[in-house]
Amino acid sequence: MLVKRYSNRRLYDTKDSRYITLADLAAKIREGEDAQVLDAKTGDDLTQATLTQIIMESRGAAKLLPVSLLVQLIRLGDASLAEFMGRYMSVALALYLQAKRGASVVSTYNPFASVPFDAISAFARMFASSVPFVEHPPPAVVAEEAELATSQVHPDVAELRREVEELRKEIQTKRKR
């Protein structure tokens, strides 16, 4: 699908011969269509900038790239850094999606299939705490995420977690004696 972007920032879908919004473009991309966005006057490719705008304006996208990371990237402003970040993000996303697809297939047979994703989230929080330019969520946010994750797990997993917590408390009590 070819989209022309005009100087007034309006987007024109040449396939359907009508003006569209960023939300319309995002919906078409989610449905599987590929899009190319060109400047209507110069013909410059604006696809990357437009897709980035869609991501940054979407719900919850601020968590994707914290302000401190964006500031650091601007300060570095190095072409090799941009290439590294692009490749790193592409590979990391591909690996994540591959693992998630595998877990979703297994999860119908195994209620513990989501456990690695819980561990990855915990590891990511731990890693983020050691990186100086990553904003750290307040402990209340982390606790909320953990509570939400616990409430959405299979009942057997929740029961096992309760048992582990009871055993942990029992061990701590015995150590104090």
C-alpha positions in Angstrom: 0.0 0.0 0.0 1.4 3.4 -1.0 0.6 6.4 1.2 1.5 9.9 0.3 2.2 12.4 3.1 1.5 16.0 2.4 3.1 19.1 4.0 0.0 19.6 6.2 0.8 16.0 7.6 -2.3 14.5 6.0 -2.0 11.0 4.7 -3.4 9.9 1.4 -4.0 6.2 0.7 -3.4 5.8 -3.1 -4.9 2.3 -3.1 -8.3 3.4 -1.7 -8.1 7.0 -3.0 -8.9 8.6 0.3 -7.3 10.5 3.2 -6.5 8.3 6.2 -5.4 8.9 9.8 -2.4 7.4 11.6 -4.9 5.2 13.4 -6.2 3.9 10.0 -2.7 3.3 8.8 -1.9 1.4 12.0 -5.0 -0.7 11.7 -4.1 -1.7 8.1 -0.6 -2.7 9.2 -2.0 -4.8 12.1 -4.2 -6.5 9.5 -1.0 -7.6 7.6 -0.7 -4.9 4.9 2.7 -3.5 4.1 2.9 0.2 3.8 5.3 2.7 2.2 4.9 6.4 3.1 6.3 8.9 0.7 6.5 12.7 0.8 4.0 13.8 -1.8 6.2 16.7 -3.0 9.7 15.3 -2.9 9.1 11.6 -3.0 11.3 11.1 0.0 10.6 7.8 1.9 9.0 8.8 5.2 8.0 5.2 6.2 10.3 4.9 9.1 9.4 8.2 10.6 5.7 7.6 10.2 5.8 4.1 11.7 7.9 5.5 14.6 5.3 8.2 15.2 2.5 5.5 15.2 4.5 3.5 17.8 5.2 6.5 20.0 1.6 7.7 20.0 0.1 4.4 20.7 -1.1 3.4 24.2 1.7 2.5 26.6 4.4 3.2 24.1 6.2 5.6 26.5 7.3 2.5 28.5 9.0 1.2 25.4 11.6 3.9 25.2 12.0 5.9 28.4 12.9 9.5 28.2 16.4 9.0 29.7 17.2 6.4 27.0 16.0 8.8 24.3 18.1 11.6 25.7 21.1 9.3 25.8 20.5 8.3 22.2 20.2 11.9 21.1 23.4 12.8 22.9 25.4 10.0 21.4 23.9 10.7 17.9 26.3 8.2 16.3 25.4 6.4 13.0 27.0 3.1 14.2 24.9 3.4 17.4 21.7 3.7 15.3 22.7 0.7 13.2 23.5 -1.3 16.4 20.1 -0.4 18.0 18.2 -1.2 14.9 19.8 -4.6 14.5 19.6 -5.4 18.3 15.9 -4.4 18.5 15.0 -6.5 15.4 16.8 -9.6 16.6 15.5 -9.2 20.2 11.9 -8.8 18.9 12.2 -11.8 16.6 13.5 -14.0 19.4 10.7 -12.8 21.8 8.0 -13.5 19.2 9.4 -16.9 18.4 9.5 -17.8 22.0 6.1 -16.5 22.7 4.6 -18.4 19.7 6.2 -21.6 21.1 4.9 -21.0 24.6 1.4 -20.3 23.3 1.3 -23.6 21.5 2.5 -25.4 24.6 0.4 -23.5 27.1 -2.7 -25.4 26.1 -1.0 -28.6 27.3 1.2 -27.1 30.1 0.0 -24.5 32.5 3.7 -23.7 33.4 4.5 -22.5 29.8 4.1 -18.8 30.8 6.7 -19.2 33.6 9.7 -18.4 31.4 8.0 -15.1 30.4 7.6 -14.2 34.1 11.3 -15.0 34.6 12.2 -12.9 31.6 10.2 -9.9 33.0 12.0 -10.3 36.4 15.4 -10.6 34.7 14.6 -7.5 32.6 13.7 -5.5 35.7 16.9 -6.7 37.4 19.0 -5.8 34.3 17.3 -2.4 34.0 18.3 -1.5 37.5 21.9 -1.7 36.6 21.7 0.4 33.5 22.2 4.2 34.2 20.0 5.6 31.4 16.9 3.4 32.0 14.1 4.8 34.2 13.2 2.5 37.0 9.5 2.0 37.8 8.6 2.6 41.5 8.2 -0.5 43.6 4.5 -0.1 43.7 4.3 -0.5 39.9 6.4 -3.7 40.0 4.2 -5.0 42.8 1.1 -4.2 40.8 2.6 -6.1 37.8 3.4 -9.1 39.9 -0.1 -9.1 41.4 -1.7 -8.9 38.0 0.5 -11.7 36.7 -0.4 -13.8 39.6 -4.1 -13.2 39.1 -4.0 -14.3 35.5 -2.2 -17.6 35.9 -3.7 -21.1 35.9 -5.2 -22.1 39.3 -2.6 -24.9 39.8 0.3 -22.5 39.3 -1.3 -20.0 41.8 -1.6 -22.9 44.3 2.0 -23.9 43.8 3.1 -20.3 44.4 1.1 -20.1 47.6 2.7 -23.4 48.8 6.2 -22.1 47.9 5.5 -18.9 49.8 4.4 -20.9 52.9 7.5 -23.1 52.7 9.7 -20.0 52.4 8.1 -18.4 55.5 8.5 -21.7 57.4 12.2 -21.9 56.5 12.7 -18.3 57.6 11.0 -19.0 60.9 13.2 -22.0 61.6 16.4 -20.0 60.7 15.5 -17.4 63.4 15.4 -20.1 66.1 
